[in-house]
Amino acid sequence: MKTNSKILIAAGAGLAIGGILGVLFAPESGADIRRKISGKGKKLVDNVKNQFVEVKDKFQNMNKAVKDQMEKVTERVDGHV
């Protein structure tokens, strides 16, 4: 994983943890706090899923590009033999 991806994941996790701690220490009722934590947890899960899909798509694109290049090389080698 590249440095930029690691930084984005760490920043997202830091924001989520900071948000949860902020909600926990806010002077609100327990029900309100649980609702906020639940909402932030769902957003965090959605963000992680989106990042996973992006990384998976990038990997699949790179895999396809490598296969395409290998096919070209194979065709060239077969054509010269």
N, CA, C and O atoms as a Tinker XYZ file with bonds, in Angstrom:
   324  protein
     1  N      0.848000   -1.165000    0.000000    73     2
     2  CA     0.000000    0.000000    0.000000    64     1     3
     3  C      0.896000    1.231000    0.000000    63     2     4     5
     4  O      1.912000    1.273000    0.695000    81     3
     5  N      0.518000    2.211000   -0.770000    73     3     6
     6  CA     1.338000    3.403000   -0.893000    64     5     7
     7  C      1.173000    4.305000    0.326000    63     6     8     9
     8  O      0.219000    4.174000    1.092000    81     7
     9  N      2.110000    5.206000    0.484000    73     7    10
    10  CA     2.113000    6.112000    1.616000    64     9    11
    11  C      0.851000    6.958000    1.678000    63    10    12    13
    12  O      0.301000    7.165000    2.760000    81    11
    13  N      0.380000    7.456000    0.527000    73    11    14
    14  CA    -0.817000    8.293000    0.523000    64    13    15
    15  C     -2.028000    7.529000    1.038000    63    14    16    17
    16  O     -2.839000    8.084000    1.780000    81    15
    17  N     -2.160000    6.279000    0.660000    73    15    18
    18  CA    -3.278000    5.461000    1.119000    64    17    19
    19  C     -3.206000    5.259000    2.622000    63    18    20    21
    20  O     -4.222000    5.332000    3.314000    81    19
    21  N     -2.011000    5.007000    3.125000    73    19    22
    22  CA    -1.844000    4.815000    4.564000    64    21    23
    23  C     -2.207000    6.085000    5.323000    63    22    24    25
    24  O     -2.838000    6.025000    6.379000    81    23
    25  N     -1.810000    7.222000    4.788000    73    23    26
    26  CA    -2.104000    8.496000    5.435000    64    25    27
    27  C     -3.605000    8.739000    5.448000    63    26    28    29
    28  O     -4.148000    9.175000    6.462000    81    27
    29  N     -4.284000    8.465000    4.340000    73    27    30
    30  CA    -5.732000    8.660000    4.272000    64    29    31
    31  C     -6.463000    7.749000    5.250000    63    30    32    33
    32  O     -7.406000    8.177000    5.916000    81    31
    33  N     -6.035000    6.508000    5.337000    73    31    34
    34  CA    -6.668000    5.570000    6.264000    64    33    35
    35  C     -6.435000    6.020000    7.704000    63    34    36    37
    36  O     -7.359000    6.003000    8.517000    81    35
    37  N     -5.209000    6.421000    8.021000    73    35    38
    38  CA    -4.907000    6.885000    9.379000    64    37    39
    39  C     -5.699000    8.150000    9.719000    63    38    40    41
    40  O     -6.201000    8.295000   10.833000    81    39
    41  N     -5.806000    9.056000    8.754000    73    39    42
    42  CA    -6.570000   10.286000    8.995000    64    41    43
    43  C     -8.046000    9.970000    9.206000    63    42    44    45
    44  O     -8.682000   10.548000   10.088000    81    43
    45  N     -8.591000    9.068000    8.416000    73    43    46
    46  CA    -9.990000    8.674000    8.577000    64    45    47
    47  C    -10.237000    8.031000    9.929000    63    46    48    49
    48  O    -11.229000    8.325000   10.597000    81    47
    49  N     -9.328000    7.149000   10.328000    73    47    50
    50  CA    -9.463000    6.498000   11.631000    64    49    51
    51  C     -9.342000    7.528000   12.758000    63    50    52    53
    52  O    -10.087000    7.473000   13.736000    81    51
    53  N     -8.413000    8.457000   12.619000    73    51    54
    54  CA    -8.244000    9.504000   13.631000    64    53    55
    55  C     -9.477000   10.382000   13.753000    63    54    56    57
    56  O     -9.897000   10.732000   14.856000    81    55
    57  N    -10.055000   10.738000   12.603000    73    55    58
    58  CA   -11.279000   11.539000   12.636000    64    57    59
    59  C    -12.427000   10.788000   13.301000    63    58    60    61
    60  O    -13.191000   11.358000   14.080000    81    59
    61  N    -12.535000    9.517000   12.983000    73    59    62
    62  CA   -13.609000    8.713000   13.570000    64    61    63
    63  C    -13.437000    8.589000   15.084000    63    62    64    65
    64  O    -14.394000    8.753000   15.840000    81    63
    65  N    -12.224000    8.302000   15.512000    73    63    66
    66  CA   -11.963000    8.163000   16.945000    64    65    67
    67  C    -12.184000    9.496000   17.650000    63    66    68    69
    68  O    -12.777000    9.544000   18.728000    81    67
    69  N    -11.709000   10.568000   17.042000    73    67    70
    70  CA   -11.914000   11.893000   17.634000    64    69    71
    71  C    -13.388000   12.247000   17.733000    63    70    72    73
    72  O    -13.835000   12.821000   18.726000    81    71
    73  N    -14.140000   11.901000   16.693000    73    71    74
    74  CA   -15.578000   12.161000   16.709000    64    73    75
    75  C    -16.277000   11.389000   17.804000    63    74    76    77
    76  O    -17.135000   11.922000   18.507000    81    75
    77  N    -15.902000   10.122000   17.944000    73    75    78
    78  CA   -16.515000    9.287000   18.985000    64    77    79
    79  C    -16.169000    9.817000   20.372000    63    78    80    81
    80  O    -17.039000    9.895000   21.239000    81    79
    81  N    -14.920000   10.178000   20.586000    73    79    82
    82  CA   -14.536000   10.722000   21.897000    64    81    83
    83  C    -15.246000   12.043000   22.175000    63    82    84    85
    84  O    -15.651000   12.305000   23.307000    81    83
    85  N    -15.398000   12.868000   21.152000    73    83    86
    86  CA   -16.111000   14.131000   21.324000    64    85    87
    87  C    -17.554000   13.905000   21.720000    63    86    88    89
    88  O    -18.099000   14.619000   22.561000    81    87
    89  N    -18.165000   12.911000   21.110000    73    87    90
    90  CA   -19.558000   12.596000   21.443000    64    89    91
    91  C    -19.660000   12.038000   22.855000    63    90    92    93
    92  O    -20.590000   12.369000   23.590000    81    91
    93  N    -18.708000   11.194000   23.236000    73    91    94
    94  CA   -18.750000   10.589000   24.567000    64    93    95
    95  C    -18.629000   11.627000   25.684000    63    94    96    97
    96  O    -19.216000   11.463000   26.754000    81    95
    97  N    -17.881000   12.671000   25.439000    73    95    98
    98  CA   -17.666000   13.679000   26.476000    64    97    99
    99  C    -18.611000   14.872000   26.357000    63    98   100   101
   100  O    -18.500000   15.829000   27.123000    81    99
   101  N    -19.524000   14.822000   25.419000    73    99   102
   102  CA   -20.500000   15.900000   25.244000    64   101   103
   103  C    -21.583000   15.788000   26.319000    63   102   104   105
   104  O    -21.951000   14.684000   26.721000    81   103
   105  N    -22.087000   16.925000   26.780000    73   103   106
   106  CA   -23.129000   16.899000   27.819000    64   105   107
   107  C    -24.517000   16.648000   27.216000    63   106   108   109
   108  O    -25.351000   17.552000   27.165000    81   107
   109  N    -24.752000   15.423000   26.766000    73   107   110
   110  CA   -26.025000   15.064000   26.165000    64   109   111
   111  C    -26.558000   13.796000   26.824000    63   110   112   113
   112  O    -25.853000   13.142000   27.593000    81   111
   113  N    -27.803000   13.456000   26.519000    73   111   114
   114  CA   -28.396000   12.255000   27.093000    64   113   115
   115  C    -27.755000   11.010000   26.484000    63   114   116   117
   116  O    -27.161000   11.067000   25.407000    81   115
   117  N    -27.884000    9.899000   27.181000    73   115   118
   118  CA   -27.315000    8.632000   26.710000    64   117   119
   119  C    -27.878000    8.209000   25.359000    63   118   120   121
   120  O    -27.147000    7.711000   24.503000    81   119
   121  N    -29.187000    8.409000   25.172000    73   119   122
   122  CA   -29.819000    8.018000   23.904000    64   121   123
   123  C    -29.250000    8.827000   22.745000    63   122   124   125
   124  O    -28.982000    8.283000   21.673000    81   123
   125  N    -29.066000   10.121000   22.961000    73   123   126
   126  CA   -28.495000   10.971000   21.910000    64   125   127
   127  C    -27.071000   10.552000   21.581000    63   126   128   129
   128  O    -26.679000   10.502000   20.415000    81   127
   129  N    -26.308000   10.253000   22.615000    73   127   130
   130  CA   -24.919000    9.851000   22.418000    64   129   131
   131  C    -24.859000    8.528000   21.651000    63   130   132   133
   132  O    -24.069000    8.387000   20.718000    81   131
   133  N    -25.695000    7.553000   22.045000    73   131   134
   134  CA   -25.696000    6.265000   21.349000    64   133   135
   135  C    -26.094000    6.438000   19.886000    63   134   136   137
   136  O    -25.533000    5.782000   19.008000    81   135
   137  N    -27.044000    7.304000   19.625000    73   135   138
   138  CA   -27.472000    7.546000   18.248000    64   137   139
   139  C    -26.335000    8.168000   17.434000    63   138   140   141
   140  O    -26.110000    7.795000   16.283000    81   139
   141  N    -25.632000    9.109000   18.037000    73   139   142
   142  CA   -24.508000    9.737000   17.325000    64   141   143
   143  C    -23.382000    8.743000   17.078000    63   142   144   145
   144  O    -22.790000    8.719000   15.999000    81   143
   145  N    -23.088000    7.922000   18.083000    73   143   146
   146  CA   -22.031000    6.923000   17.915000    64   145   147
   147  C    -22.413000    5.951000   16.808000    63   146   148   149
   148  O    -21.587000    5.594000   15.967000    81   147
   149  N    -23.657000    5.533000   16.817000    73   147   150
   150  CA   -24.133000    4.611000   15.782000    64   149   151
   151  C    -23.996000    5.236000   14.396000    63   150   152   153
   152  O    -23.537000    4.586000   13.457000    81   151
   153  N    -24.394000    6.492000   14.278000    73   151   154
   154  CA   -24.291000    7.183000   12.986000    64   153   155
   155  C    -22.858000    7.316000   12.523000    63   154   156   157
   156  O    -22.556000    7.106000   11.348000    81   155
   157  N    -21.975000    7.664000   13.442000    73   155   158
   158  CA   -20.567000    7.812000   13.078000    64   157   159
   159  C    -19.952000    6.452000   12.744000    63   158   160   161
   160  O    -19.112000    6.347000   11.851000    81   159
   161  N    -20.374000    5.420000   13.464000    73   159   162
   162  CA   -19.881000    4.073000   13.170000    64   161   163
   163  C    -20.296000    3.633000   11.777000    63   162   164   165
   164  O    -19.503000    3.036000   11.049000    81   163
   165  N    -21.544000    3.927000   11.402000    73   163   166
   166  CA   -22.015000    3.568000   10.068000    64   165   167
   167  C    -21.237000    4.319000    8.994000    63   166   168   169
   168  O    -20.899000    3.755000    7.953000    81   167
   169  N    -20.955000    5.599000    9.253000    73   167   170
   170  CA   -20.173000    6.379000    8.283000    64   169   171
   171  C    -18.772000    5.798000    8.147000    63   170   172   173
   172  O    -18.239000    5.704000    7.041000    81   171
   173  N    -18.172000    5.405000    9.278000    73   171   174
   174  CA   -16.829000    4.825000    9.249000    64   173   175
   175  C    -16.829000    3.533000    8.446000    63   174   176   177
   176  O    -15.939000    3.307000    7.626000    81   175
   177  N    -17.826000    2.684000    8.680000    73   175   178
   178  CA   -17.922000    1.421000    7.943000    64   177   179
   179  C    -18.078000    1.704000    6.453000    63   178   180   181
   180  O    -17.438000    1.053000    5.627000    81   179
   181  N    -18.915000    2.663000    6.108000    73   179   182
   182  CA   -19.106000    3.015000    4.696000    64   181   183
   183  C    -17.805000    3.507000    4.077000    63   182   184   185
   184  O    -17.476000    3.141000    2.949000    81   183
   185  N    -17.063000    4.337000    4.809000    73   183   186
   186  CA   -15.787000    4.851000    4.300000    64   185   187
   187  C    -14.786000    3.723000    4.078000    63   186   188   189
   188  O    -14.090000    3.690000    3.063000    81   187
   189  N    -14.720000    2.798000    5.033000    73   187   190
   190  CA   -13.785000    1.676000    4.896000    64   189   191
   191  C    -14.184000    0.812000    3.701000    63   190   192   193
   192  O    -13.326000    0.382000    2.930000    81   191
   193  N    -15.488000    0.557000    3.546000    73   191   194
   194  CA   -15.952000   -0.230000    2.394000    64   193   195
   195  C    -15.588000    0.462000    1.088000    63   194   196   197
   196  O    -15.120000   -0.184000    0.150000    81   195
   197  N    -15.800000    1.778000    1.023000    73   195   198
   198  CA   -15.478000    2.523000   -0.199000    64   197   199
   199  C    -13.985000    2.459000   -0.505000    63   198   200   201
   200  O    -13.590000    2.278000   -1.657000    81   199
   201  N    -13.161000    2.606000    0.522000    73   199   202
   202  CA   -11.715000    2.542000    0.306000    64   201   203
   203  C    -11.307000    1.148000   -0.150000    63   202   204   205
   204  O    -10.442000    1.004000   -1.013000    81   203
   205  N    -11.930000    0.115000    0.430000    73   203   206
   206  CA   -11.625000   -1.252000    0.023000    64   205   207
   207  C    -11.976000   -1.462000   -1.442000    63   206   208   209
   208  O    -11.203000   -2.060000   -2.191000    81   207
   209  N    -13.138000   -0.973000   -1.849000    73   207   210
   210  CA   -13.563000   -1.119000   -3.244000    64   209   211
   211  C    -12.584000   -0.399000   -4.175000    63   210   212   213
   212  O    -12.232000   -0.921000   -5.233000    81   211
   213  N    -12.147000    0.799000   -3.779000    73   211   214
   214  CA   -11.198000    1.548000   -4.607000    64   213   215
   215  C     -9.879000    0.782000   -4.754000    63   214   216   217
   216  O     -9.334000    0.675000   -5.852000    81   215
   217  N     -9.379000    0.256000   -3.645000    73   215   218
   218  CA    -8.114000   -0.488000   -3.690000    64   217   219
   219  C     -8.290000   -1.752000   -4.526000    63   218   220   221
   220  O     -7.415000   -2.097000   -5.320000    81   219
   221  N     -9.411000   -2.440000   -4.353000    73   219   222
   222  CA    -9.683000   -3.653000   -5.132000    64   221   223
   223  C     -9.742000   -3.333000   -6.622000    63   222   224   225
   224  O     -9.188000   -4.065000   -7.442000    81   223
   225  N    -10.420000   -2.231000   -6.972000    73   223   226
   226  CA   -10.512000   -1.832000   -8.381000    64   225   227
   227  C     -9.144000   -1.504000   -8.957000    63   226   228   229
   228  O     -8.831000   -1.890000  -10.083000    81   227
   229  N     -8.329000   -0.794000   -8.186000    73   227   230
   230  CA    -6.979000   -0.465000   -8.652000    64   229   231
   231  C     -6.169000   -1.735000   -8.876000    63   230   232   233
   232  O     -5.454000   -1.858000   -9.871000    81   231
   233  N     -6.285000   -2.681000   -7.941000    73   231   234
   234  CA    -5.554000   -3.937000   -8.075000    64   233   235
   235  C     -6.012000   -4.695000   -9.318000    63   234   236   237
   236  O     -5.190000   -5.224000  -10.066000    81   235
   237  N     -7.325000   -4.746000   -9.537000    73   235   238
   238  CA    -7.844000   -5.440000  -10.716000    64   237   239
   239  C     -7.373000   -4.765000  -12.000000    63   238   240   241
   240  O     -7.041000   -5.446000  -12.970000    81   239
   241  N     -7.341000   -3.438000  -12.013000    73   239   242
   242  CA    -6.857000   -2.717000  -13.194000    64   241   243
   243  C     -5.381000   -3.005000  -13.454000    63   242   244   245
   244  O     -4.971000   -3.208000  -14.597000    81   243
   245  N     -4.586000   -3.019000  -12.383000    73   243   246
   246  CA    -3.163000   -3.323000  -12.540000    64   245   247
   247  C     -2.981000   -4.758000  -13.018000    63   246   248   249
   248  O     -2.137000   -5.027000  -13.873000    81   247
   249  N     -3.763000   -5.672000  -12.475000    73   247   250
   250  CA    -3.687000   -7.074000  -12.871000    64   249   251
   251  C     -4.019000   -7.229000  -14.351000    63   250   252   253
   252  O     -3.339000   -7.965000  -15.067000    81   251
   253  N     -5.051000   -6.548000  -14.809000    73   251   254
   254  CA    -5.430000   -6.600000  -16.224000    64   253   255
   255  C     -4.325000   -6.024000  -17.101000    63   254   256   257
   256  O     -4.009000   -6.575000  -18.156000    81   255
   257  N     -3.743000   -4.917000  -16.663000    73   255   258
   258  CA    -2.670000   -4.293000  -17.441000    64   257   259
   259  C     -1.470000   -5.234000  -17.572000    63   258   260   261
   260  O     -0.864000   -5.332000  -18.639000    81   259
   261  N     -1.137000   -5.920000  -16.488000    73   259   262
   262  CA    -0.016000   -6.859000  -16.525000    64   261   263
   263  C     -0.339000   -8.015000  -17.466000    63   262   264   265
   264  O      0.505000   -8.426000  -18.261000    81   263
   265  N     -1.557000   -8.537000  -17.376000    73   263   266
   266  CA    -1.949000   -9.634000  -18.275000    64   265   267
   267  C     -1.892000   -9.191000  -19.737000    63   266   268   269
   268  O     -1.418000   -9.930000  -20.600000    81   267
   269  N     -2.379000   -7.979000  -20.003000    73   267   270
   270  CA    -2.339000   -7.457000  -21.375000    64   269   271
   271  C     -0.903000   -7.355000  -21.879000    63   270   272   273
   272  O     -0.610000   -7.725000  -23.016000    81   271
   273  N     -0.017000   -6.857000  -21.034000    73   271   274
   274  CA     1.386000   -6.725000  -21.427000    64   273   275
   275  C      2.011000   -8.097000  -21.660000    63   274   276   277
   276  O      2.785000   -8.283000  -22.599000    81   275
   277  N      1.670000   -9.057000  -20.800000    73   275   278
   278  CA     2.206000  -10.403000  -20.966000    64   277   279
   279  C      1.724000  -11.023000  -22.269000    63   278   280   281
   280  O      2.488000  -11.712000  -22.944000    81   279
   281  N      0.468000  -10.789000  -22.633000    73   279   282
   282  CA    -0.049000  -11.303000  -23.901000    64   281   283
   283  C      0.689000  -10.685000  -25.079000    63   282   284   285
   284  O      1.002000  -11.378000  -26.046000    81   283
   285  N      0.970000   -9.386000  -25.008000    73   283   286
   286  CA     1.714000   -8.721000  -26.085000    64   285   287
   287  C      3.116000   -9.301000  -26.226000    63   286   288   289
   288  O      3.594000   -9.553000  -27.332000    81   287
   289  N      3.764000   -9.506000  -25.081000    73   287   290
   290  CA     5.120000  -10.065000  -25.104000    64   289   291
   291  C      5.081000  -11.476000  -25.674000    63   290   292   293
   292  O      5.932000  -11.841000  -26.484000    81   291
   293  N      4.102000  -12.269000  -25.258000    73   291   294
   294  CA     3.971000  -13.634000  -25.752000    64   293   295
   295  C      3.748000  -13.640000  -27.265000    63   294   296   297
   296  O      4.335000  -14.451000  -27.980000    81   295
   297  N      2.907000  -12.743000  -27.741000    73   295   298
   298  CA     2.636000  -12.651000  -29.181000    64   297   299
   299  C      3.914000  -12.291000  -29.935000    63   298   300   301
   300  O      4.183000  -12.854000  -30.995000    81   299
   301  N      4.688000  -11.374000  -29.408000    73   299   302
   302  CA     5.935000  -10.979000  -30.073000    64   301   303
   303  C      6.922000  -12.138000  -30.103000    63   302   304   305
   304  O      7.568000  -12.391000  -31.120000    81   303
   305  N      7.032000  -12.839000  -28.974000    73   303   306
   306  CA     7.967000  -13.969000  -28.901000    64   305   307
   307  C      7.508000  -15.068000  -29.851000    63   306   308   309
   308  O      8.326000  -15.633000  -30.578000    81   307
   309  N      6.227000  -15.377000  -29.857000    73   307   310
   310  CA     5.715000  -16.419000  -30.755000    64   309   311
   311  C      5.887000  -16.027000  -32.215000    63   310   312   313
   312  O      6.130000  -16.888000  -33.061000    81   311
   313  N      5.764000  -14.742000  -32.521000    73   311   314
   314  CA     5.922000  -14.284000  -33.892000    64   313   315
   315  C      7.361000  -14.359000  -34.387000    63   314   316   317
   316  O      7.581000  -14.448000  -35.595000    81   315
   317  N      8.344000  -14.326000  -33.496000    73   315   318
   318  CA     9.747000  -14.350000  -33.880000    64   317   319
   319  C     10.358000  -15.744000  -33.830000    63   318   320   321
   320  O     11.514000  -15.933000  -34.208000    81   319
   321  N      9.605000  -16.693000  -33.377000    73   319   322
   322  CA    10.174000  -18.045000  -33.257000    64   321   323
   323  C      9.963000  -18.824000  -34.502000    63   322   324
   324  O     10.375000  -19.982000  -34.584000    81   323
